[in-house]
Amino acid sequence: MPDPQRQRFLKLGAFFHPTGHHVAAWLDEGAQIDAGTNFEHYVRLAQAAERAKFDLVFLADAIATRDGNLEALSRWPQYMAFFEPLTLLSAIASVTKNIGLVCTATTSYNEPYHIARKFASLDHISHGRAGWNVVTSSNASEAFNFGRDAHYGHSERYERAAEFVEIVKGLWDSYDDDAFVRDRATGRYFEPSKLHHLNHKGKHFSVRGPLNVARAPQGYPVLFQASASDTGKELAAQIAEVIFTPLHDLDKGQAFYRELKEHAAQYGRSWSDVVIMPGLNPILGRTREEALEKQRYFQSLIHPDVGKELLSNTLGGVDLSDIDIDGPLPDHIISPEDRRTNPRYSYLFKEKLTVRQMYEKYAGARGQRTVVGTVSDIADQMEQWFVGRAVDGYLIQPPHLPTGLDEFIEHVIPVLQERGLFRTEYEGTTLRENLGLRRPPSSHAAEPRTIASKRPPGGR
């Protein structure tokens, strides 16, 4: 059980795309050119993040290559050749000790039993450091690899996901925590009364259970979720423990923070059961001009074909092939309503930007917030949002790897620690303990769950 009176520290995750988050990062001479399938590269990154006391490493995933303009895709390696993340994290678990290990797995093209078994196994292998980022798949071409002619509709995806997660949690409760007595004297390995069949029959799934893995060290691996749509936020309020959603404005961030935590309370959850950690793309320089020059350098590496393909995907697959990139996006392509309200890209329409400027703005952080400046500039922004309760922490998205991570660790982490905003040692041994999340009791436990205060705890 987390201590509600302990000092409130920023939660930090290190979010790794193979060569960095900037779409053209792989072109930089300092990038690990074969990063997608270079195990030693990921070990180096994870161990560096652990030495810096990050809460977790985070890996995205897709289970299909990208479809689209092959000329553009040949210049854009993301999702074309990279490790399956659960396999990678299981290997990283053996060369790390404290840092959390979180990755994406889709509810659209998996079965609940598979996911329950794999993440419970990772939690055992890592001694309680696993986390699952619940997604419904944004890459529609995944459908073609799983016997479907089209992706599930938006509402159906989220309906399936809600049922899927409840099944997984039920399977994680297949055994009580003390079910495995392993008593040689009596010859009994487990207590039969502490084994539970799920016997789930729902709209989308039928799963008998039980799971053939003992209850995980954390009870449940930590559940992450990223959606910003109304449907996605409803699912997040029900099941998510860490919310990874793009936030670009402080006032909107504060409103989102309150909304999600208060909505989660309607499902019998407390404020401390939900951690808000949007992405943050820091571009550092010794001076602001140096940081801006670094940003301009990476923007200059974006091939126009890649920029248009990236922006097309962001805007829902619209055709930009014949668009003048140095002119504005034509009004008919995206409706005024979507320009104003769509959480994936509405921030791109706050200024009158050309198509080139739009894809450059998106390219560095894949829709998350970019902060460009000195170490103090970055730390000040992080502190303002944290103290102002717009966030509980951030998933740090280095624009290029490994250099971007090294710079953040060397320069920003010490400043955050000097200000009392970030830990100098891990508080616990599991991901839940370090994030300040309670360990969930089994749904079969005799004692009812205790609901904590619905207001935020004290501290900084």
DRENDO-1510 file (C-alpha; in Angstrom, 1 decimal, always signed):
<recs>
REC; n; res; u; v; w
REC; 1; MET; +0.0; +0.0; +0.0 .
REC; 2; PRO; +1.6; +3.3; -1.0 .
REC; 3; ASP; +2.1; +5.9; +1.8 .
REC; 4; PRO; -0.2; +8.9; +1.0 .
REC; 5; GLN; +2.1; +11.1; +3.1 .
REC; 6; ARG; +5.3; +10.3; +1.3 .
REC; 7; GLN; +6.9; +13.1; -0.8 .
REC; 8; ARG; +5.3; +13.5; -4.2 .
REC; 9; PHE; +8.0; +12.9; -6.8 .
REC; 10; LEU; +7.8; +13.1; -10.6 .
REC; 11; LYS; +7.3; +9.8; -12.3 .
REC; 12; LEU; +9.5; +9.3; -15.3 .
REC; 13; GLY; +9.4; +6.8; -18.0 .
REC; 14; ALA; +11.9; +6.4; -20.9 .
REC; 15; PHE; +10.0; +5.8; -24.1 .
REC; 16; PHE; +12.2; +4.3; -26.8 .
REC; 17; HIS; +11.6; +4.3; -30.5 .
REC; 18; PRO; +14.6; +2.4; -31.9 .
REC; 19; THR; +16.6; +5.5; -33.1 .
REC; 20; GLY; +14.6; +8.1; -31.3 .
REC; 21; HIS; +11.2; +9.8; -31.6 .
REC; 22; HIS; +12.0; +12.2; -34.4 .
REC; 23; VAL; +10.9; +10.7; -37.7 .
REC; 24; ALA; +14.3; +11.4; -39.3 .
REC; 25; ALA; +16.5; +10.5; -36.3 .
REC; 26; TRP; +18.0; +7.5; -38.0 .
REC; 27; LEU; +19.8; +9.8; -40.5 .
REC; 28; ASP; +21.9; +11.4; -37.7 .
REC; 29; GLU; +25.4; +10.0; -37.6 .
REC; 30; GLY; +25.1; +9.6; -33.9 .
REC; 31; ALA; +22.1; +7.2; -34.2 .
REC; 32; GLN; +22.4; +3.4; -33.8 .
REC; 33; ILE; +21.7; +2.6; -37.5 .
REC; 34; ASP; +20.4; -0.9; -36.9 .
REC; 35; ALA; +18.7; -0.1; -33.6 .
REC; 36; GLY; +15.4; -1.9; -34.4 .
REC; 37; THR; +17.0; -5.3; -34.0 .
REC; 38; ASN; +20.1; -4.5; -31.9 .
REC; 39; PHE; +19.7; -6.0; -28.5 .
REC; 40; GLU; +22.8; -4.4; -27.0 .
REC; 41; HIS; +21.5; -1.0; -28.0 .
REC; 42; TYR; +18.3; -1.5; -25.9 .
REC; 43; VAL; +20.3; -3.0; -23.0 .
REC; 44; ARG; +22.5; +0.2; -23.0 .
REC; 45; LEU; +19.4; +2.4; -23.0 .
REC; 46; ALA; +17.6; +0.5; -20.2 .
REC; 47; GLN; +20.6; +0.3; -18.0 .
REC; 48; ALA; +21.3; +4.1; -18.4 .
REC; 49; ALA; +17.7; +4.9; -17.5 .
REC; 50; GLU; +17.9; +2.6; -14.5 .
REC; 51; ARG; +21.1; +4.3; -13.2 .
REC; 52; ALA; +19.2; +7.6; -13.5 .
REC; 53; LYS; +16.3; +6.1; -11.4 .
REC; 54; PHE; +13.6; +6.3; -14.1 .
REC; 55; ASP; +10.4; +4.4; -13.1 .
REC; 56; LEU; +10.2; +2.5; -16.4 .
REC; 57; VAL; +11.1; +1.9; -20.0 .
REC; 58; PHE; +8.2; +1.9; -22.4 .
REC; 59; LEU; +8.1; +0.3; -25.9 .
REC; 60; ALA; +5.4; +0.9; -28.5 .
REC; 61; ASP; +4.4; -1.9; -30.9 .
REC; 62; ALA; +2.5; -2.7; -34.1 .
REC; 63; ILE; +1.9; -6.1; -35.6 .
REC; 64; ALA; +2.1; -5.1; -39.2 .
REC; 65; THR; +4.4; -3.1; -41.4 .
REC; 66; ARG; +3.1; +0.2; -42.6 .
REC; 67; ASP; +1.1; +0.4; -45.8 .
REC; 68; GLY; +1.3; +3.4; -48.1 .
REC; 69; ASN; +3.8; +5.2; -50.3 .
REC; 70; LEU; +6.7; +2.7; -50.6 .
REC; 71; GLU; +9.1; +5.5; -51.6 .
REC; 72; ALA; +8.2; +7.3; -48.4 .
REC; 73; LEU; +8.3; +4.2; -46.3 .
REC; 74; SER; +11.8; +3.3; -47.6 .
REC; 75; ARG; +12.9; +6.5; -45.9 .
REC; 76; TRP; +11.0; +5.9; -42.7 .
REC; 77; PRO; +12.1; +2.7; -40.8 .
REC; 78; GLN; +9.6; +2.8; -37.9 .
REC; 79; TYR; +7.4; -0.3; -37.8 .
REC; 80; MET; +9.2; -1.8; -40.7 .
REC; 81; ALA; +11.8; -4.0; -38.8 .
REC; 82; PHE; +11.9; -4.2; -35.0 .
REC; 83; PHE; +11.8; -6.5; -32.1 .
REC; 84; GLU; +8.6; -8.0; -30.6 .
REC; 85; PRO; +8.6; -6.1; -27.3 .
REC; 86; LEU; +7.6; -8.8; -24.8 .
REC; 87; THR; +10.5; -10.9; -26.0 .
REC; 88; LEU; +12.8; -7.9; -25.8 .
REC; 89; LEU; +11.7; -6.9; -22.3 .
REC; 90; SER; +12.0; -10.4; -21.0 .
REC; 91; ALA; +15.6; -10.4; -22.1 .
REC; 92; ILE; +16.2; -6.9; -20.6 .
REC; 93; ALA; +14.7; -8.1; -17.3 .
REC; 94; SER; +17.8; -10.3; -16.8 .
REC; 95; VAL; +20.2; -7.4; -17.0 .
REC; 96; THR; +18.3; -4.9; -14.9 .
REC; 97; LYS; +17.0; -4.9; -11.4 .
REC; 98; ASN; +14.7; -2.0; -10.6 .
REC; 99; ILE; +13.3; -0.3; -13.7 .
REC; 100; GLY; +9.8; -1.1; -14.8 .
REC; 101; LEU; +9.3; -2.9; -18.2 .
REC; 102; VAL; +6.2; -1.7; -20.1 .
REC; 103; CYS; +5.1; -2.5; -23.6 .
REC; 104; THR; +2.1; -2.3; -25.9 .
REC; 105; ALA; -0.1; -5.3; -26.8 .
REC; 106; THR; -3.3; -4.9; -28.8 .
REC; 107; THR; -6.7; -6.2; -27.7 .
REC; 108; SER; -7.9; -6.4; -31.3 .
REC; 109; TYR; -5.5; -9.1; -32.5 .
REC; 110; ASN; -4.7; -11.1; -29.4 .
REC; 111; GLU; -6.6; -13.5; -27.2 .
REC; 112; PRO; -7.1; -12.6; -23.5 .
REC; 113; TYR; -5.5; -15.9; -22.3 .
REC; 114; HIS; -2.3; -15.2; -24.3 .
REC; 115; ILE; -1.9; -11.7; -23.0 .
REC; 116; ALA; -2.6; -12.7; -19.4 .
REC; 117; ARG; -0.1; -15.5; -19.5 .
REC; 118; LYS; +2.7; -13.5; -21.2 .
REC; 119; PHE; +2.5; -10.4; -18.9 .
REC; 120; ALA; +2.2; -12.6; -15.8 .
REC; 121; SER; +5.3; -14.4; -16.9 .
REC; 122; LEU; +7.1; -11.2; -17.5 .
REC; 123; ASP; +6.1; -10.0; -14.0 .
REC; 124; HIS; +7.6; -13.2; -12.5 .
REC; 125; ILE; +10.7; -13.0; -14.6 .
REC; 126; SER; +11.3; -9.4; -13.6 .
REC; 127; HIS; +10.2; -9.9; -9.9 .
REC; 128; GLY; +7.3; -7.4; -10.2 .
REC; 129; ARG; +8.3; -4.9; -12.9 .
REC; 130; ALA; +5.9; -5.6; -15.8 .
REC; 131; GLY; +3.3; -3.2; -17.3 .
REC; 132; TRP; +0.9; -3.6; -20.2 .
REC; 133; ASN; +0.0; -0.7; -22.5 .
REC; 134; VAL; -3.6; -1.5; -23.6 .
REC; 135; VAL; -4.3; -0.5; -27.2 .
REC; 136; THR; -7.0; -1.4; -29.7 .
REC; 137; SER; -4.6; -0.9; -32.8 .
REC; 138; SER; -4.3; +2.3; -34.8 .
REC; 139; ASN; -2.6; +0.5; -37.7 .
REC; 140; ALA; -5.6; -0.8; -39.7 .
REC; 141; SER; -3.4; -3.0; -41.9 .
REC; 142; GLU; -3.0; -5.3; -38.8 .
REC; 143; ALA; -6.4; -6.8; -39.7 .
REC; 144; PHE; -5.0; -8.4; -42.8 .
REC; 145; ASN; -2.6; -10.5; -40.8 .
REC; 146; PHE; -5.4; -12.0; -38.7 .
REC; 147; GLY; -8.0; -13.3; -41.1 .
REC; 148; ARG; -10.0; -10.0; -41.4 .
REC; 149; ASP; -10.7; -7.9; -44.4 .
REC; 150; ALA; -11.0; -4.7; -42.4 .
REC; 151; HIS; -10.2; -3.3; -39.0 .
REC; 152; TYR; -12.8; -3.3; -36.2 .
REC; 153; GLY; -14.9; -0.2; -36.0 .
REC; 154; HIS; -14.0; +2.4; -33.3 .
REC; 155; SER; -16.9; +1.6; -30.8 .
REC; 156; GLU; -16.5; -2.2; -31.3 .
REC; 157; ARG; -12.7; -2.0; -30.6 .
REC; 158; TYR; -13.3; -0.3; -27.3 .
REC; 159; GLU; -16.1; -2.5; -26.3 .
REC; 160; ARG; -13.9; -5.6; -27.0 .
REC; 161; ALA; -11.1; -4.0; -25.1 .
REC; 162; ALA; -13.1; -3.4; -22.0 .
REC; 163; GLU; -14.3; -7.0; -21.9 .
REC; 164; PHE; -10.7; -8.2; -22.8 .
REC; 165; VAL; -9.1; -6.4; -19.9 .
REC; 166; GLU; -11.7; -7.7; -17.4 .
REC; 167; ILE; -11.0; -11.3; -18.6 .
REC; 168; VAL; -7.2; -10.8; -18.3 .
REC; 169; LYS; -7.6; -9.5; -14.7 .
REC; 170; GLY; -9.8; -12.4; -13.9 .
REC; 171; LEU; -7.2; -14.8; -15.3 .
REC; 172; TRP; -4.5; -13.1; -13.2 .
REC; 173; ASP; -6.7; -14.0; -10.2 .
REC; 174; SER; -6.8; -17.7; -11.1 .
REC; 175; TYR; -4.7; -18.5; -8.0 .
REC; 176; ASP; -4.8; -16.9; -4.6 .
REC; 177; ASP; -1.4; -15.4; -3.6 .
REC; 178; ASP; -0.7; -18.3; -1.2 .
REC; 179; ALA; -2.1; -21.1; -3.4 .
REC; 180; PHE; +1.2; -22.8; -4.0 .
REC; 181; VAL; +2.2; -24.4; -0.7 .
REC; 182; ARG; +4.8; -26.7; -2.3 .
REC; 183; ASP; +4.9; -29.0; +0.7 .
REC; 184; ARG; +7.1; -32.1; +0.3 .
REC; 185; ALA; +6.0; -33.4; +3.7 .
REC; 186; THR; +2.4; -33.7; +2.7 .
REC; 187; GLY; +3.0; -34.1; -1.0 .
REC; 188; ARG; +0.7; -31.2; -1.9 .
REC; 189; TYR; +2.0; -28.7; -4.4 .
REC; 190; PHE; -1.0; -26.3; -4.3 .
REC; 191; GLU; -4.2; -25.9; -2.3 .
REC; 192; PRO; -7.2; -26.8; -4.5 .
REC; 193; SER; -9.6; -24.4; -2.8 .
REC; 194; LYS; -7.3; -21.5; -3.9 .
REC; 195; LEU; -7.6; -22.3; -7.6 .
REC; 196; HIS; -10.4; -20.4; -9.4 .
REC; 197; HIS; -12.0; -21.0; -12.9 .
REC; 198; LEU; -13.1; -17.9; -14.7 .
REC; 199; ASN; -16.0; -19.4; -16.7 .
REC; 200; HIS; -16.4; -16.1; -18.7 .
REC; 201; LYS; -19.0; -16.0; -21.5 .
REC; 202; GLY; -19.4; -12.6; -22.9 .
REC; 203; LYS; -20.3; -10.8; -26.2 .
REC; 204; HIS; -16.9; -11.1; -27.7 .
REC; 205; PHE; -15.0; -13.8; -25.7 .
REC; 206; SER; -15.6; -17.1; -24.0 .
REC; 207; VAL; -12.8; -18.1; -21.6 .
REC; 208; ARG; -13.0; -20.9; -19.1 .
REC; 209; GLY; -9.5; -20.6; -17.4 .
REC; 210; PRO; -7.8; -21.0; -15.1 .
REC; 211; LEU; -4.5; -19.5; -16.1 .
REC; 212; ASN; -1.5; -21.8; -15.8 .
REC; 213; VAL; +0.7; -19.2; -14.1 .
REC; 214; ALA; +0.8; -18.3; -10.4 .
REC; 215; ARG; -0.5; -15.0; -9.4 .
REC; 216; ALA; +1.9; -12.3; -10.4 .
REC; 217; PRO; +4.2; -10.6; -7.9 .
REC; 218; GLN; +2.3; -7.3; -8.4 .
REC; 219; GLY; -1.0; -9.0; -8.3 .
REC; 220; TYR; -1.7; -7.4; -11.7 .
REC; 221; PRO; +1.0; -5.9; -14.0 .
REC; 222; VAL; +0.4; -2.2; -14.2 .
REC; 223; LEU; -2.1; -1.2; -16.8 .
REC; 224; PHE; -1.3; +1.7; -19.2 .
REC; 225; GLN; -3.7; +3.4; -21.6 .
REC; 226; ALA; -3.3; +6.3; -24.1 .
REC; 227; SER; -6.6; +7.2; -25.8 .
REC; 228; ALA; -7.8; +10.7; -25.8 .
REC; 229; SER; -11.2; +10.2; -27.5 .
REC; 230; ASP; -14.3; +10.2; -25.3 .
REC; 231; THR; -14.6; +6.4; -25.8 .
REC; 232; GLY; -11.0; +6.0; -24.9 .
REC; 233; LYS; -11.2; +8.2; -21.8 .
REC; 234; GLU; -14.2; +6.1; -20.6 .
REC; 235; LEU; -12.1; +3.0; -20.9 .
REC; 236; ALA; -9.2; +4.7; -19.2 .
REC; 237; ALA; -11.3; +5.7; -16.2 .
REC; 238; GLN; -12.4; +2.1; -15.8 .
REC; 239; ILE; -9.1; +0.2; -16.2 .
REC; 240; ALA; -6.0; +2.4; -16.6 .
REC; 241; GLU; -3.5; +3.0; -13.9 .
REC; 242; VAL; -1.1; +5.1; -15.9 .
REC; 243; ILE; -2.6; +7.5; -18.6 .
REC; 244; PHE; -0.3; +8.4; -21.5 .
REC; 245; THR; -2.2; +11.0; -23.5 .
REC; 246; PRO; -0.9; +14.0; -25.5 .
REC; 247; LEU; -1.2; +17.2; -23.5 .
REC; 248; HIS; +0.0; +20.5; -25.1 .
REC; 249; ASP; -1.6; +23.3; -23.0 .
REC; 250; LEU; -1.3; +23.7; -19.2 .
REC; 251; ASP; -4.9; +24.7; -18.6 .
REC; 252; LYS; -6.2; +21.8; -20.7 .
REC; 253; GLY; -3.8; +19.5; -18.9 .
REC; 254; GLN; -5.1; +20.6; -15.5 .
REC; 255; ALA; -8.7; +20.1; -16.7 .
REC; 256; PHE; -7.8; +16.6; -18.1 .
REC; 257; TYR; -6.0; +15.7; -14.9 .
REC; 258; ARG; -9.1; +16.5; -12.8 .
REC; 259; GLU; -11.5; +15.0; -15.2 .
REC; 260; LEU; -9.8; +11.6; -15.5 .
REC; 261; LYS; -9.2; +11.2; -11.7 .
REC; 262; GLU; -12.8; +12.3; -10.8 .
REC; 263; HIS; -14.2; +10.0; -13.5 .
REC; 264; ALA; -12.1; +7.1; -12.2 .
REC; 265; ALA; -13.6; +7.8; -8.7 .
REC; 266; GLN; -17.0; +7.0; -10.2 .
REC; 267; TYR; -15.8; +3.4; -10.7 .
REC; 268; GLY; -14.8; +3.1; -7.0 .
REC; 269; ARG; -11.2; +4.2; -7.6 .
REC; 270; SER; -9.1; +6.8; -5.8 .
REC; 271; TRP; -7.1; +9.7; -7.1 .
REC; 272; SER; -3.9; +7.9; -6.3 .
REC; 273; ASP; -5.0; +4.9; -8.4 .
REC; 274; VAL; -4.4; +6.9; -11.6 .
REC; 275; VAL; -1.1; +8.4; -12.7 .
REC; 276; ILE; -1.1; +10.9; -15.5 .
REC; 277; MET; +2.1; +10.7; -17.6 .
REC; 278; PRO; +1.9; +12.4; -21.0 .
REC; 279; GLY; +4.9; +12.3; -23.4 .
REC; 280; LEU; +7.5; +15.0; -23.4 .
REC; 281; ASN; +10.1; +15.6; -26.1 .
REC; 282; PRO; +13.0; +17.6; -24.7 .
REC; 283; ILE; +15.4; +19.2; -27.1 .
REC; 284; LEU; +18.4; +20.5; -25.1 .
REC; 285; GLY; +21.0; +23.1; -25.8 .
REC; 286; ARG; +23.5; +25.1; -23.8 .
REC; 287; THR; +21.6; +28.2; -25.0 .
REC; 288; ARG; +18.1; +28.5; -26.4 .
REC; 289; GLU; +19.5; +29.3; -29.8 .
REC; 290; GLU; +21.6; +26.1; -29.8 .
REC; 291; ALA; +18.5; +24.1; -28.9 .
REC; 292; LEU; +16.5; +25.7; -31.7 .
REC; 293; GLU; +19.4; +25.0; -34.1 .
REC; 294; LYS; +19.4; +21.4; -33.1 .
REC; 295; GLN; +15.6; +21.2; -33.7 .
REC; 296; ARG; +16.1; +22.9; -37.1 .
REC; 297; TYR; +18.8; +20.4; -38.0 .
REC; 298; PHE; +16.5; +17.4; -37.4 .
REC; 299; GLN; +13.6; +19.1; -39.3 .
REC; 300; SER; +15.9; +19.5; -42.2 .
REC; 301; LEU; +16.4; +15.8; -42.5 .
REC; 302; ILE; +12.7; +15.1; -43.1 .
REC; 303; HIS; +12.2; +14.1; -46.7 .
REC; 304; PRO; +8.9; +15.6; -48.1 .
REC; 305; ASP; +7.5; +12.2; -49.0 .
REC; 306; VAL; +8.0; +11.1; -45.4 .
REC; 307; GLY; +6.5; +14.3; -44.1 .
REC; 308; LYS; +3.4; +14.0; -46.2 .
REC; 309; GLU; +3.0; +10.3; -45.3 .
REC; 310; LEU; +3.4; +11.0; -41.6 .
REC; 311; LEU; +0.9; +13.8; -41.7 .
REC; 312; SER; -1.5; +11.7; -43.8 .
REC; 313; ASN; -1.5; +9.0; -41.2 .
REC; 314; THR; -2.0; +11.5; -38.4 .
REC; 315; LEU; -5.0; +13.1; -40.1 .
REC; 316; GLY; -6.7; +9.7; -40.6 .
REC; 317; GLY; -5.3; +8.6; -44.0 .
REC; 318; VAL; -6.2; +11.7; -46.1 .
REC; 319; ASP; -4.6; +11.9; -49.5 .
REC; 320; LEU; -1.9; +14.5; -49.5 .
REC; 321; SER; +0.0; +13.3; -52.6 .
REC; 322; ASP; -0.7; +16.3; -54.7 .
REC; 323; ILE; -0.6; +18.9; -52.0 .
REC; 324; ASP; +1.8; +21.8; -52.1 .
REC; 325; ILE; +3.8; +21.4; -48.9 .
REC; 326; ASP; +4.6; +25.1; -48.7 .
REC; 327; GLY; +1.0; +26.1; -48.8 .
REC; 328; PRO; -1.8; +25.7; -46.2 .
REC; 329; LEU; -3.8; +22.5; -45.9 .
REC; 330; PRO; -6.9; +23.0; -48.0 .
REC; 331; ASP; -10.0; +23.6; -45.9 .
REC; 332; HIS; -12.0; +20.7; -47.4 .
REC; 333; ILE; -9.5; +18.0; -46.3 .
REC; 334; ILE; -10.3; +18.3; -42.5 .
REC; 335; SER; -13.6; +19.6; -41.2 .
REC; 336; PRO; -13.6; +22.7; -39.0 .
REC; 337; GLU; -15.1; +20.6; -36.2 .
REC; 338; ASP; -12.2; +18.1; -36.3 .
REC; 339; ARG; -9.6; +20.9; -36.6 .
REC; 340; ARG; -10.9; +22.3; -33.4 .
REC; 341; THR; -11.7; +19.2; -31.3 .
REC; 342; ASN; -9.8; +16.1; -32.5 .
REC; 343; PRO; -7.3; +15.4; -29.7 .
REC; 344; ARG; -4.8; +13.7; -32.1 .
REC; 345; TYR; -4.1; +16.8; -34.1 .
REC; 346; SER; -6.1; +19.8; -33.1 .
REC; 347; TYR; -3.0; +21.5; -31.8 .
REC; 348; LEU; -1.7; +21.6; -35.4 .
REC; 349; PHE; -4.4; +24.0; -36.3 .
REC; 350; LYS; -3.9; +26.6; -33.6 .
REC; 351; GLU; -1.6; +28.6; -35.9 .
REC; 352; LYS; -1.8; +29.2; -39.7 .
REC; 353; LEU; +0.8; +26.6; -40.7 .
REC; 354; THR; +1.9; +25.3; -44.1 .
REC; 355; VAL; +1.8; +21.6; -44.7 .
REC; 356; ARG; +5.5; +21.4; -44.2 .
REC; 357; GLN; +5.3; +23.2; -40.9 .
REC; 358; MET; +2.6; +20.9; -39.8 .
REC; 359; TYR; +4.5; +17.7; -40.4 .
REC; 360; GLU; +7.6; +19.2; -38.9 .
REC; 361; LYS; +5.7; +20.1; -35.8 .
REC; 362; TYR; +4.4; +16.6; -35.5 .
REC; 363; ALA; +7.6; +14.8; -36.6 .
REC; 364; GLY; +9.7; +15.4; -33.5 .
REC; 365; ALA; +7.4; +13.8; -30.9 .
REC; 366; ARG; +4.6; +11.9; -32.7 .
REC; 367; GLY; +1.9; +14.1; -31.4 .
REC; 368; GLN; +3.3; +14.7; -27.9 .
REC; 369; ARG; +4.6; +18.0; -26.5 .
REC; 370; THR; +8.0; +19.3; -27.5 .
REC; 371; VAL; +10.0; +21.7; -25.2 .
REC; 372; VAL; +13.0; +23.3; -26.8 .
REC; 373; GLY; +15.6; +25.2; -24.6 .
REC; 374; THR; +18.2; +25.1; -21.9 .
REC; 375; VAL; +18.3; +22.7; -19.0 .
REC; 376; SER; +16.5; +25.3; -16.8 .
REC; 377; ASP; +13.9; +25.8; -19.5 .
REC; 378; ILE; +13.1; +22.1; -19.6 .
REC; 379; ALA; +13.1; +21.7; -15.8 .
REC; 380; ASP; +11.0; +24.8; -15.3 .
REC; 381; GLN; +8.3; +23.5; -17.7 .
REC; 382; MET; +8.3; +20.1; -16.0 .
REC; 383; GLU; +8.0; +21.6; -12.6 .
REC; 384; GLN; +5.2; +24.0; -13.5 .
REC; 385; TRP; +3.0; +21.3; -14.9 .
REC; 386; PHE; +3.8; +18.9; -12.0 .
REC; 387; VAL; +3.3; +21.4; -9.2 .
REC; 388; GLY; +0.2; +22.8; -11.0 .
REC; 389; ARG; -1.3; +19.2; -11.1 .
REC; 390; ALA; -1.5; +18.9; -14.8 .
REC; 391; VAL; +0.7; +15.8; -14.7 .
REC; 392; ASP; +2.1; +13.2; -12.2 .
REC; 393; GLY; +5.1; +12.7; -14.5 .
REC; 394; TYR; +6.2; +12.2; -18.1 .
REC; 395; LEU; +7.2; +9.6; -20.6 .
REC; 396; ILE; +10.5; +11.2; -21.8 .
REC; 397; GLN; +10.7; +10.8; -25.6 .
REC; 398; PRO; +14.3; +11.5; -26.7 .
REC; 399; PRO; +14.3; +12.9; -30.2 .
REC; 400; HIS; +17.4; +10.8; -31.1 .
REC; 401; LEU; +19.1; +7.9; -29.4 .
REC; 402; PRO; +21.3; +7.2; -27.5 .
REC; 403; THR; +22.5; +10.9; -27.4 .
REC; 404; GLY; +19.1; +12.4; -26.5 .
REC; 405; LEU; +18.7; +10.1; -23.5 .
REC; 406; ASP; +22.3; +10.7; -22.3 .
REC; 407; GLU; +21.8; +14.4; -22.5 .
REC; 408; PHE; +18.6; +14.4; -20.4 .
REC; 409; ILE; +20.2; +12.1; -17.8 .
REC; 410; GLU; +23.4; +14.0; -17.5 .
REC; 411; HIS; +21.9; +17.5; -17.4 .
REC; 412; VAL; +18.2; +17.5; -16.5 .
REC; 413; ILE; +17.9; +14.7; -13.9 .
REC; 414; PRO; +20.4; +16.4; -11.5 .
REC; 415; VAL; +18.5; +19.7; -11.6 .
REC; 416; LEU; +15.2; +17.9; -10.9 .
REC; 417; GLN; +16.8; +16.1; -8.0 .
REC; 418; GLU; +18.3; +19.4; -6.6 .
REC; 419; ARG; +14.8; +20.9; -6.7 .
REC; 420; GLY; +13.4; +18.0; -4.8 .
REC; 421; LEU; +11.2; +16.9; -7.7 .
REC; 422; PHE; +12.7; +13.5; -8.5 .
REC; 423; ARG; +14.0; +10.6; -6.4 .
REC; 424; THR; +17.7; +9.8; -5.8 .
REC; 425; GLU; +16.9; +6.2; -4.9 .
REC; 426; TYR; +14.1; +3.8; -5.8 .
REC; 427; GLU; +11.3; +3.7; -3.1 .
REC; 428; GLY; +10.5; +0.0; -3.7 .
REC; 429; THR; +11.3; -3.1; -5.7 .
REC; 430; THR; +8.3; -3.3; -7.9 .
REC; 431; LEU; +6.9; -1.0; -10.6 .
REC; 432; ARG; +3.8; -0.5; -8.5 .
REC; 433; GLU; +5.7; +0.5; -5.4 .
REC; 434; ASN; +7.8; +3.0; -7.3 .
REC; 435; LEU; +4.8; +4.6; -9.0 .
REC; 436; GLY; +2.9; +4.8; -5.7 .
REC; 437; LEU; +0.2; +2.3; -6.8 .
REC; 438; ARG; -1.3; -0.2; -4.5 .
REC; 439; ARG; -1.1; -3.9; -5.1 .
REC; 440; PRO; -4.6; -5.1; -6.0 .
REC; 441; PRO; -6.0; -7.9; -3.9 .
REC; 442; SER; -7.4; -10.9; -5.6 .
REC; 443; SER; -11.0; -10.6; -6.6 .
REC; 444; HIS; -11.5; -13.8; -4.6 .
REC; 445; ALA; -10.0; -12.3; -1.4 .
REC; 446; ALA; -12.2; -12.7; +1.7 .
REC; 447; GLU; -11.8; -9.0; +2.8 .
REC; 448; PRO; -13.5; -6.3; +0.7 .
REC; 449; ARG; -11.3; -3.8; -1.1 .
REC; 450; THR; -10.7; -0.6; +0.8 .
REC; 451; ILE; -11.4; +2.6; -1.1 .
REC; 452; ALA; -8.9; +5.4; -0.4 .
REC; 453; SER; -9.6; +9.1; -0.4 .
REC; 454; LYS; -10.9; +10.5; -3.6 .
REC; 455; ARG; -8.9; +13.6; -3.2 .
REC; 456; PRO; -5.2; +13.9; -4.1 .
REC; 457; PRO; -2.7; +13.1; -1.3 .
REC; 458; GLY; -0.6; +15.8; +0.4 .
REC; 459; GLY; +3.1; +16.5; -0.3 .
REC; 460; ARG; +4.6; +18.7; -3.0 .
</recs>
